[in-house]
Amino acid sequence: MIAALRVLYALLGVTAIAICLSIVILGPSATAASFEALFDTLTDTPHFRTGAWPATMDSELRFYAPFWGVYGLILLYIARGLPAKLGWVPPTAGLFFAGGMGRVLSYVAVGPPHPFFVLLMIIELLLPIIFLALWRAAKARS
């Protein structure tokens, strides 16, 4: 259980840092466009593309991206220190779930985004449940 949790936390941590850097350096429009194109290619289904994002949205997301990057660093810190840092799993899983709920609210309030972002929403709602299940099993073995 610890090994699986360590791998998942490390993968999410590295992913969060990479996305942070992409958003800050390339911008949110380019980052989203790249992932939308990759999703469309892998699923062999064309979808609408988001296109250029307004300057205010670009500014806002470049501001928040470092917080996502720090979250990734925290996950790597936890992954490296498991099982001693098991107490960090519920709050970090809850934070990730809250991000997924933000996507749900956006979906309801504004409408569906590109399917890639719907996939992210599903991952952000399910992965914390997996984290907590692994955490619970790891605690039971300790």
C-alpha positions in Angstrom: 0.0 0.0 0.0 2.8 2.4 0.9 4.6 1.7 -2.4 1.5 2.3 -4.5 0.7 5.5 -2.6 4.4 6.6 -3.0 4.2 6.1 -6.7 0.9 7.9 -7.2 2.0 10.8 -5.1 5.3 11.0 -6.9 3.6 10.9 -10.3 1.1 13.6 -9.4 3.8 15.7 -7.8 6.0 15.6 -11.0 2.9 16.2 -13.2 1.9 19.2 -11.1 5.4 20.8 -11.3 5.5 20.2 -15.0 2.1 21.8 -15.6 3.1 24.7 -13.3 6.2 25.4 -15.4 4.3 25.1 -18.6 1.6 27.5 -17.5 4.1 30.1 -16.2 6.6 29.8 -19.1 4.4 29.1 -22.1 1.1 30.4 -20.8 -2.2 28.8 -20.0 -3.5 29.0 -23.6 -0.5 27.2 -25.1 -0.6 24.6 -22.2 -4.3 23.9 -22.7 -4.1 23.8 -26.5 -1.2 21.3 -26.3 -3.2 18.9 -24.0 -6.4 19.4 -26.0 -4.6 18.5 -29.2 -2.9 15.5 -27.6 -6.2 14.3 -26.2 -7.9 14.6 -29.6 -5.0 12.8 -31.3 -5.0 9.9 -28.8 -8.8 9.5 -28.9 -9.0 10.1 -32.6 -11.9 12.4 -32.1 -11.9 16.1 -33.1 -13.3 18.5 -30.5 -13.6 22.3 -30.3 -10.4 24.0 -29.3 -10.4 26.6 -26.6 -8.4 29.1 -28.5 -6.7 32.2 -27.0 -7.5 33.1 -23.4 -8.2 36.6 -22.4 -5.3 38.6 -20.7 -7.1 38.6 -17.4 -7.4 34.8 -17.4 -3.8 34.4 -18.5 -2.6 36.7 -15.7 -4.8 34.9 -13.1 -3.6 31.4 -14.1 0.1 32.3 -14.2 -0.4 33.7 -10.7 -2.0 30.5 -9.4 0.3 28.0 -11.3 3.1 28.3 -8.7 0.7 27.2 -6.0 0.0 24.1 -8.1 3.8 23.7 -8.4 4.3 23.9 -4.6 1.5 21.3 -4.2 3.6 19.1 -6.4 6.7 19.7 -4.3 4.7 18.8 -1.2 3.5 15.6 -2.8 7.1 14.6 -3.6 8.2 15.5 -0.1 5.4 13.2 1.3 6.2 10.4 -1.2 9.8 10.4 -0.2 9.0 10.3 3.5 6.3 7.6 3.6 5.3 5.9 5.8 6.4 8.5 8.4 4.3 11.2 6.6 1.0 9.3 6.3 -0.7 12.1 8.3 -0.3 14.4 5.3 -2.4 12.2 3.0 -5.9 13.2 4.1 -5.4 17.0 3.8 -3.5 16.7 0.5 -6.1 14.3 -0.9 -8.8 16.7 0.2 -7.2 19.6 -1.4 -6.9 17.8 -4.7 -10.6 16.8 -4.4 -11.5 20.4 -3.8 -9.9 21.3 -7.1 -12.0 18.7 -8.8 -15.1 20.1 -7.2 -14.1 23.5 -8.5 -14.2 22.0 -12.0 -17.7 20.6 -11.2 -18.9 24.0 -10.2 -17.5 25.5 -13.4 -19.1 22.8 -15.5 -22.5 23.5 -13.9 -22.2 27.3 -13.9 -20.5 27.9 -17.3 -20.9 24.6 -19.3 -18.8 21.7 -20.4 -15.2 22.4 -21.2 -13.1 20.5 -23.7 -13.4 16.7 -23.0 -9.8 16.6 -21.8 -10.7 18.9 -18.9 -13.8 16.7 -18.1 -11.3 13.8 -17.9 -9.2 15.8 -15.5 -12.3 16.5 -13.4 -13.0 12.8 -13.1 -9.4 12.1 -12.1 -9.5 14.8 -9.6 -12.6 13.4 -8.0 -11.6 9.7 -8.1 -7.9 9.8 -7.3 -8.3 11.3 -3.8 -10.6 8.3 -3.0 -7.8 6.0 -4.1 -5.3 8.0 -2.0 -7.5 7.6 1.1 -8.1 3.9 0.5 -4.4 3.3 0.2 -3.8 5.5 3.3 -6.3 3.7 5.3 -4.9 0.3 4.4 -1.4 1.5 5.1 -2.5 2.8 8.5 -4.1 -0.5 9.3 -0.9 -2.4 8.6 1.2 0.0 10.8 
